[in-house]
Amino acid sequence: MAEDVKLTKLAECAGCGAKVGAGELAKLLADIKVQRDPNLLVGFDRSDDAAVYRVTDDLALVETVDFFPPIADDPYTFGAIAATNALSDVYAMGGEPKVALNVMAVPEDMPSDVVHQILRGGYEKVYEAGASIVGGHSIYDREPKYGLAVTGFVDPRRMLTNSGARPGDVLVLTKALGVGVITTAEKGGLAGPQDVRAAEAQMTTLNRWARDVAVRHEVHAATDVTGFGLMGHALEMAQGSDVRLTIDPGAPALLGQARELAAMGVLPAGMYRNRHFAEASVNATGVAQDLQDLLFCPETSGGLLLSVAPGDADALVVDLLADGRVPDARVIGGVSAYEGGARIRLGQSKDDTKEKGR
């Protein structure tokens, strides 16, 4: 029976914490030549969330694939989280998912009802996104894994990338941090059931709702915060846009007891990989260690990090909160010109002291 299988016990890593570190990934891709095509608007060389290929002046395809080992014991919940996470890459580009393919690996002895529930969780989230699952591929493996290859549509003139942030912009984050800590604590029997429920509810909330609000505002850049943590994905935005980001470490919403657990040292292995990759580019002087760790921690199905025109940031946050499905949207910092040194500074910028959107 499905309730007898503890999926997280079958995998060494959970969710996006299993992701290859950003630094190692860069080395693996370093000598691979990029195909030059004027219609390939975003390729893997851009460190963005998905590829974008222009079909006409009004239509471009958004292509992405994402899968990972279980981050929840309940099969249906695992399937829903994995699908939500995969769909997020399309939303981060400003696009709308249209079709998806299942990507699955399961042990040969896994009960068929468990497999069915994983797939059902994925199917129902894809349908909630307004898209369709049209096939897929499955293999046997000792560790279960599930995710999607997703194709979406976007107007190439209105697509979002992680490289469009401008000096003077305001940074908005649409979900709370702490999933990596909470799920690590759960595996060790240290997380309270309320925190686990909150983390799973957030991981199964589509970024569709934040995207639908964001495209009505003057958003210059976007990325979703997943396996590389807030610091890793913010660094990619800073490098791609050639700017400096100032992030108030106390501004993002935090899940439940995430900070207390981080202070106890309950941290996923991915946090150390992310710190190794990004910390040389982050000035964290004076920031408490536990809060630093949360900012470097991998998130699974995290929120969108948006770089927004300063005159539109307050209205964006008001609209996000009014939607009801984006309750943790916060202004978390700002963007300035890069003049050397650290790409990211942790601390309040002058524009952040008004506590916009809090």
LINHU-V249914 format. One record per backbone hydrogen bond with DSSP energy under -1.0 kcal/mol. CO is the residue of the C=O (numbers start at 1). NH is the residue of the N-H. E is the energy in kcal/mol with one decimal. If there is no record, write none. Layout:
# LINHU-V249914
co = <CO | CO>
nh = <NH | NH>
e = <E | E>
This chain:
# LINHU-V249914
co = <1 | 2 | 6 | 7 | 14 | 15 | 16 | 21 | 22 | 23 | 24 | 25 | 29 | 37 | 39 | 39 | 42 | 43 | 44 | 51 | 52 | 52 | 53 | 59 | 59 | 60 | 61 | 62 | 63 | 64 | 66 | 68 | 69 | 74 | 75 | 76 | 77 | 78 | 79 | 80 | 81 | 82 | 83 | 84 | 87 | 88 | 90 | 91 | 93 | 96 | 98 | 99 | 100 | 101 | 102 | 103 | 104 | 105 | 106 | 107 | 111 | 112 | 113 | 114 | 115 | 116 | 117 | 118 | 119 | 120 | 121 | 122 | 123 | 124 | 125 | 126 | 127 | 132 | 135 | 137 | 139 | 145 | 146 | 147 | 148 | 149 | 150 | 151 | 151 | 152 | 153 | 154 | 155 | 161 | 166 | 169 | 170 | 171 | 171 | 172 | 173 | 177 | 178 | 179 | 180 | 181 | 182 | 183 | 184 | 185 | 186 | 192 | 193 | 194 | 195 | 196 | 197 | 198 | 199 | 200 | 202 | 207 | 208 | 209 | 210 | 211 | 213 | 214 | 217 | 218 | 221 | 223 | 226 | 226 | 228 | 229 | 230 | 231 | 232 | 233 | 234 | 235 | 236 | 237 | 238 | 244 | 245 | 246 | 247 | 248 | 253 | 255 | 257 | 258 | 259 | 260 | 261 | 262 | 265 | 268 | 269 | 270 | 271 | 272 | 273 | 274 | 275 | 278 | 279 | 281 | 283 | 284 | 288 | 289 | 290 | 291 | 292 | 293 | 295 | 303 | 304 | 305 | 306 | 307 | 307 | 308 | 309 | 312 | 313 | 314 | 315 | 316 | 317 | 318 | 319 | 326 | 330 | 332 | 333 | 334 | 335 | 336 | 343 | 344 | 345 | 349 | 352 | 355>
nh = <4 | 5 | 9 | 10 | 17 | 18 | 19 | 25 | 26 | 27 | 28 | 29 | 32 | 40 | 41 | 54 | 52 | 46 | 47 | 63 | 41 | 42 | 61 | 55 | 56 | 154 | 53 | 152 | 51 | 150 | 148 | 146 | 15 | 78 | 79 | 80 | 81 | 82 | 83 | 84 | 85 | 86 | 87 | 88 | 91 | 92 | 95 | 94 | 160 | 153 | 132 | 151 | 134 | 149 | 137 | 147 | 139 | 145 | 141 | 110 | 115 | 116 | 117 | 118 | 119 | 120 | 121 | 122 | 123 | 124 | 125 | 126 | 127 | 128 | 129 | 131 | 130 | 100 | 102 | 104 | 106 | 105 | 68 | 103 | 66 | 101 | 64 | 98 | 99 | 62 | 96 | 60 | 158 | 222 | 169 | 335 | 308 | 332 | 333 | 306 | 330 | 255 | 182 | 183 | 184 | 185 | 186 | 187 | 188 | 190 | 189 | 196 | 197 | 198 | 199 | 200 | 201 | 202 | 203 | 204 | 205 | 211 | 212 | 213 | 214 | 215 | 216 | 217 | 219 | 309 | 307 | 305 | 229 | 299 | 232 | 233 | 234 | 235 | 236 | 237 | 238 | 239 | 240 | 241 | 243 | 336 | 345 | 334 | 347 | 251 | 177 | 258 | 261 | 262 | 263 | 264 | 266 | 265 | 267 | 271 | 273 | 274 | 275 | 276 | 277 | 278 | 279 | 281 | 282 | 344 | 346 | 287 | 292 | 293 | 294 | 295 | 296 | 297 | 231 | 225 | 174 | 223 | 172 | 220 | 221 | 170 | 312 | 316 | 317 | 318 | 319 | 320 | 321 | 322 | 323 | 329 | 173 | 248 | 171 | 246 | 168 | 244 | 245 | 283 | 247 | 352 | 355 | 358>
e = <-1.4 | -1.4 | -1.3 | -1.9 | -1.9 | -1.8 | -1.7 | -2.7 | -2.1 | -1.4 | -2.1 | -1.6 | -1.5 | -1.9 | -1.3 | -3.2 | -1.8 | -1.6 | -1.1 | -2.5 | -1.5 | -1.7 | -3.1 | -2.7 | -2.2 | -1.9 | -2.6 | -2.7 | -2.5 | -2.6 | -2.1 | -2.0 | -1.4 | -2.5 | -2.5 | -2.3 | -2.6 | -2.6 | -2.0 | -2.4 | -2.6 | -2.0 | -2.5 | -1.2 | -1.4 | -2.4 | -2.3 | -1.9 | -2.5 | -2.3 | -1.7 | -2.9 | -2.5 | -2.4 | -2.2 | -1.7 | -1.9 | -2.7 | -1.7 | -1.7 | -1.7 | -2.5 | -2.0 | -2.1 | -2.3 | -2.5 | -2.3 | -1.9 | -2.9 | -2.5 | -1.4 | -2.2 | -2.4 | -1.8 | -1.6 | -2.3 | -1.5 | -2.3 | -2.8 | -2.2 | -2.0 | -2.6 | -1.8 | -2.3 | -2.5 | -2.5 | -2.0 | -2.9 | -1.8 | -2.8 | -2.4 | -1.9 | -2.4 | -2.5 | -2.5 | -2.2 | -3.1 | -2.5 | -1.0 | -3.2 | -2.5 | -2.6 | -2.6 | -2.8 | -1.5 | -2.6 | -2.1 | -1.7 | -1.0 | -3.3 | -1.7 | -2.0 | -2.4 | -2.1 | -2.5 | -2.6 | -2.4 | -2.1 | -2.4 | -1.3 | -1.7 | -2.6 | -2.9 | -1.3 | -2.7 | -2.4 | -1.6 | -2.2 | -1.8 | -2.6 | -2.6 | -3.5 | -2.0 | -2.9 | -1.2 | -2.4 | -2.4 | -2.2 | -1.8 | -1.8 | -2.6 | -2.9 | -2.6 | -2.0 | -2.1 | -2.7 | -2.6 | -2.3 | -2.2 | -2.0 | -2.7 | -2.7 | -2.5 | -2.4 | -2.3 | -1.0 | -2.4 | -1.5 | -1.5 | -1.6 | -1.4 | -2.5 | -2.5 | -2.2 | -1.7 | -2.5 | -2.5 | -2.2 | -1.5 | -2.3 | -2.7 | -2.2 | -2.4 | -2.6 | -1.6 | -1.7 | -1.5 | -1.2 | -2.3 | -2.9 | -1.6 | -1.4 | -2.6 | -3.1 | -1.2 | -2.9 | -2.1 | -2.2 | -2.4 | -2.3 | -2.3 | -2.5 | -2.6 | -2.2 | -1.3 | -1.2 | -2.6 | -2.9 | -2.4 | -2.8 | -3.0 | -2.8 | -2.6 | -3.0 | -2.6 | -1.5 | -2.0 | -1.9>
